[in-house]
Amino acid sequence: MINFFEVLGLPHQFALAVEQIEANYLARSRETHPDFHQLASASEQRFSLEQSAALNEAYTTLRDPFRRAEYMLALEGGPSAADSREMAPAFLEEMLELRMEIEELREGGDPARLHAMEGQLRQRRGKLVEQIAARFDAHQRQRSPQMFVEIRQLLNEAKYIQGQLRDLRAD
């Protein structure tokens, strides 16, 4: 598996600033972009194209915190979404109630309440990202397989929140 952190010249950690990811991406894309290697040999052009594709994939993956977390779990041998679908029953019940509330809000057409609900969901998603970052940070210090399970559970919850946001905005 290609190490996207190495591709972008970034430290292997969850806590990365989007600005740092973007700056490294732009600097490296100038070095590898095929347009800058048009006069090179066919093999050098092919290599440049492969490097550029890997760079784009690394950037797309690492700039999104949820994709970054999924990628880091895969790199470290943690459980995938298919391996572990467990979530607390209380969370699932809450999501069912929230889905029903979203339906009511959408049918009622109350833009202020819809906007407030969206803000609450975005805030919750942000807290999940913070919790994921804290778990990855703790894992770096103590290397606990249990941390992977906790991260997976948080990612599963985040996917539900993303789905609720998508449903809230659906026309």
N, C-alpha and C positions, 0 to 999 in steps of 0.2 A: 504494500500500500504506500502510495506517495505521501510524504509528510508535508502537509500544507504549511505548517509553521516554518519548516526549512525553506520551502519554495518562496515564501514571502520574507524570509529573514527575520522572523519574529520568535520571541521566547515561547516555549511550549507551556502555555498557561491559559486559563479561561479568561482571566481579567486582562482584556486588551482594549485600548481606546480605539474607537472607530477611526479617528484621525490618524493614528499610527498605522493601522491596517491599510488605509487608503494611501498614505504617503509611501509606504513600502511597495504597495502595488504599482503606483504610478512610476516610481523610480525603476522598478524592475521591468515594467512593461516597456519602458523606453529602451532597455537593453535587449529585450527578447522579441519585440514585435516584428513580425515578418516583413513589414514595410521597410524596415531599416536593414534588411538582409537580402534585398532583391538582386544585388549583383554578386552574391555569394554562390558557392557551388550548390548543386541540387541537394546534397546531403546536409549541408549547413542550413539551407532553407527549410528542409524537412525538420531538422532539429529545432530551428527557431519556431516553427509552427507548433511542434509538440510542446515546447517550453511555454509558449504563449497560451496554449490551451490549458496546461497545468496551472499556470499563473491565474488565469480567469476562473478556473474551478476553485482554486485555493481562496481567491478573493471572495467569490460568491458564498463559499462555505463559512469562512471565518468572520465575515462582517456581520452575519446574522447570529445572535447569541444562541438561539435554539439549534441551528445547524451546527454551530461550533461545538456545543455540548454533545450533540449526537455523534459528531465526528470524533471528539475526544474519547467518548465512551467506546467507540469502535476501535480506535487506536490502542486503547488500554485493555481491550478484551472485556469490557463491561456488557451488560445485557442490552439487546436491541429492543425496540418497541414490540417486535413479534415474540421475543423471548419472555418479556415481562409486561403483562397488561394490568397488573394488580394496582388497585386504587382503593382508598378507604371508602367503605360503604357510605359514611356520612358525606364525603365529598361527592359521590355519585348522586346521592339524594339531593344535595344542594344544587347540583348541575341540572337535574330534572326540574326542580322548582324554578330555577332561573330560566330555563328554556320556556316553561309555561308563562312566566312573567314577561319574557321577551315577546312571545306571541301576543299576549294581551296588549302590550305597549304598541306593537306594530299594528294591530287591528284598531286600537284606539287612536292612533296617529298623533300622539302627544310628543312633538319634537323636543320639548325641554326635558321630559323624562327620558326619552331615548338618548339624548345627548349626555345626561347625567349617568345613565346606565353604562354608556360607552366609556365615560371617564373612569368609572369604578372598575370596569373590566380591564382597562389599560393599566390602571394603578395596580391591580392584582397581578397582572402579567409582569409588571416591573418588579414586584416583590418576589415573584417566582424566580426571575432572573437573578436577583440578589441572593436568594437562597441557594440556587444552583452554583453561583460563584463561590459562596461560602463553603459549600460541600467540596467543590474542586480544590479550593485552597486548603481545606482540612485534609483532603486526600493526599495532596502533595507533601504534607508534613508527616502523616502517619500511615499512608499506603494501606488503607482498609478496603477490602472488597465490599463491605457493607455500605460504604459511601457510594459505590456504583449503583447499588439497589436503591438507595435514597435519591440519587440523581435521576435515575430512570423514573421513579415515581413522580418526582417533581416535573420532569419533562412530559410525562403522560398527562398530568394535571394541566400543564401549560397548553397542551394540544386541545384539551377541552375548552379552555378559556379562549383560545384562538378561534375555535369553532363557534363559540357563543358570540364573539365579536363579529365574525363573518355573518352569522344569522341575523344579528342586530342590524347590520348595514345592508342586508339583502333587500332588493326592491321587489 
